[in-house]
Amino acid sequence: MANSDIKILVVDDEADIRKVVSLLLQNKGYSVIEASNGAAAIEAVKQDDVDLIIMDIMMPKMSGVEATEKIRELSVAPVLFLTARSLVSDKERAYGSGGDDYVVKPFSSAELLMKVESLVRRYTVYKGKERTDGIISLPGGVEVDLPKRTVTKNGEDPNLRDKESAIFFYLLEHRGNTVEPDVIFEAVWGERALASSANNVTVNILGLRKKLEDDPSNPKIIKTVWGKGYQFV
């Protein structure tokens, strides 16, 4: 898919930032639309089929996090947050609202484009594997509602914990790729991985398997690639 076929929504209450980001994306061939606040972003998503949303977090009246929570009812397009804050609690709230990645202001053009290209690549592959109603069916009676970001097993809520859910959707978005535990930790926890971080990931993967797999010792959804990491199959 050519960049010209990719439509990106840029949301920021500061016109100068919207202009800079839009020009950067247009120079790479992307199609760009803009919104100056969260409410306008929601309306834009209702009217346009966008492939990526670049969303400022700190905006008056409706924050980027609040807007993303509403957008998740309408679209599964990835959301890349722009934030001036890098606290772990802020990152957790951003991911919890349905965000996929973030860039801390001030950011470099190279960093922003790298994240944009990665998210667009994942989405254009990933969205082709879902049903038209946004439901993915997995082994063992597991179904994923992408617009709502919910998971059921045999029609019932498996009561995934926040971190279990975040890991599940992160690996789903990287479906087919083997992801190292440290990479998962940094993406989900929003912190630099330490020696003990892999254990935190392992505990949550085991929790996912107990709740979703018919036979947790022989997983069909998230497999272990020994010595490398985990893979959503």
N, C-alpha and C positions, 0 to 999 in steps of 0.2 A: 504494500500500500504506500503510495507516494505521500509526502508530507502535506501536499496541497489537499489531500482527501481527509486530513485530520483537522477537526475543529476544536479549538481550545478556548475556554471561557476564562477571562482574567478578571478577578474581583478584588477591588481595592478602593477605599474611599479617597485615596490620594491620587489625583489625576496624573501627577508626574510619574508615579510608580507604574500606574497602568500603561502610560505611554512608553516608558522604557522597556517594560516586560513585553508589551505588544510588538514593538519594533524588533526586539531581539528574536521573538518567535517568527515574525513575518519574514525576517531576513533568512530564516532557515526553511522558509516555504510553507509554514503552517498557516491555516486559516484561523483568524482570531476575532472573537467578539468580546465586548467589555461590559461590566456591570460595576456601578459605583457603591453598592451596598448589598447586604444580605438578601433583602426582599427582592431587589432587582435581579439578583443571581437566581433565585428560585423561579422567577417568571421566565428568565432566559432559558433555564433548563426545561421548563414546560413547553416552550416554543421551539427549541432547537435540540437536535440530537448531537450532543457534544461528546467528545472522546476523552477530554481531560479538563479538570477545573483547577485553576491556580487561585487559591483563596487566602486573602489576608485574614488573620484571626481577630485582631483588635480593630473593630469598626463600631461606630455609634449605632444605637437603637437595636441592631441585631448583629451579634458577633459572628465570625466565620464558623465557629463551632456550632452555634445554634442554626445557622443557615444550612450547614452540612447535614445536620440531623434531619432536617425537613427534605433536603435534596435526596437523601438516601431512600425516601419513600417514592421517589420518582425515577431515579437513575442509579446505575451501578458504575458509572464513569469514575475513574480514580480521581482523588482530590489531593492536591499538593498544597500544603499550608505554607504561607509566608508568615513568620512570626518574629517579633523582636525579643521574645522571651524564650529562654532555653531551660527553664526549670523542668524537672522530671514530671511534676504534677501537671504542668501545662501540656507536655507531650502526651501523657497518658489520657488526658481529657480529649486532646485532638484525635488520637487513635480511637478512643472510645466512641466518638461521634460518627465514625465511619471514614476518617481520613486514612490515606495510604502512605504518605511521607510528608516531610516538612523541610523547609530551608530557613535558617536563622538569618535575619537581617543584621547587618548588611551582608549580602551574598555576592559571589562572583558570577559572571555570566556563564562561565564554564560549568560551575556547579549546578546552576539552575537548568541549563540545557541537558546536562548529563541525567539529571533526575527526570526531566520531561521525557527524554528519549526512552529511558528505561520503563517508565510508567505507561507510555503510549504503546511500546512494543508488547508489554505484558497484556495490556487490555485488548489490543487488536487480535491477539491470539486467543486470549481467554474468553472473550465474549462470543467467539464462534463456537464454543463448546456447550453453551447453555441453551435451554429451550426458549421459545419466543416469550414465554411468560416469566422468564428469569429464574426458573427452577432447575437445579442440577440434581440428578438422581445418582446416588452412590451405593456401593454394595452394602448389604445388611439392612436394607430399609431406611437408609439415611437420605434425607433430602435437604438441600440448601436453598433457601429463598434469598437470592442475591439482592433484590431491592430492599428487603427488610433486614438483611444480614442476620438471618436466624437459621438454626439447624434443628431438625426433628429426626427422631428415630422411631420407625413404625408409627408415625403420626403423633408421637408424644415428645414433650420437651425434655431433653437429657440433662438440663440444668448445668450447662457448662459454666465454669467460673470465668471471670473476665480475661485472665491470661490464657486460659485454655481456648476461649473463643478467638482471641487475638492471634494466637499461634495458628489455629485452624485456618482462619481466613488469610493470614500471611502466606502459609504454605500453599493454599489453594490458588492464590494469585501467582505463585511461582510453580504451578503445577507442571510436573515432568522434570523439574530441575532438582538436583540434590543441594540442599541448603545446610551449611555448617551451623552447629549449635550457637557459636558466638555471633554469627550474623543474625540468627533468629532472636537471640537475646537483645542485641542492640536495637533491632527494629521494633520489638514488642515492648521492652522495658524502657527504651530510650536512654540507656546508659552504656558507658564503655564496658565491654565484657572483661571479667576477671577470671581467675582460675576456677572459682566456684560457679560461674555463670552457666556452664554446660549442664551442671546438675539441676539447676532450676528449670531449664528447658526440658530435661529428661523427665523430671517429676510431672510436669504438665502434659507431656506427650503420653506418659503412662495413664494419666487421668483421662485424657481424650480417648485412648483405646478402651479403657474400662467402660466408658459411657457410650461409645459408638460402635465398637467392633463386636461381632458375635463371638469371636475367639481372639481375645487380646494378645495371646501368645503367637498368633498367626495373622497379623494385621493385613487388611485388604485396602485400607484407605491411606494411612500414613505409614510408610515403611522405613525401616532403618537401613541405611547404606553404610555398612560397617567401615569405620575409620574415616568416614567422610561427613555424614550428617543424616538428614531426613528428607524423604521425598513423598510428595502427595501424588498418588498414582491415578 
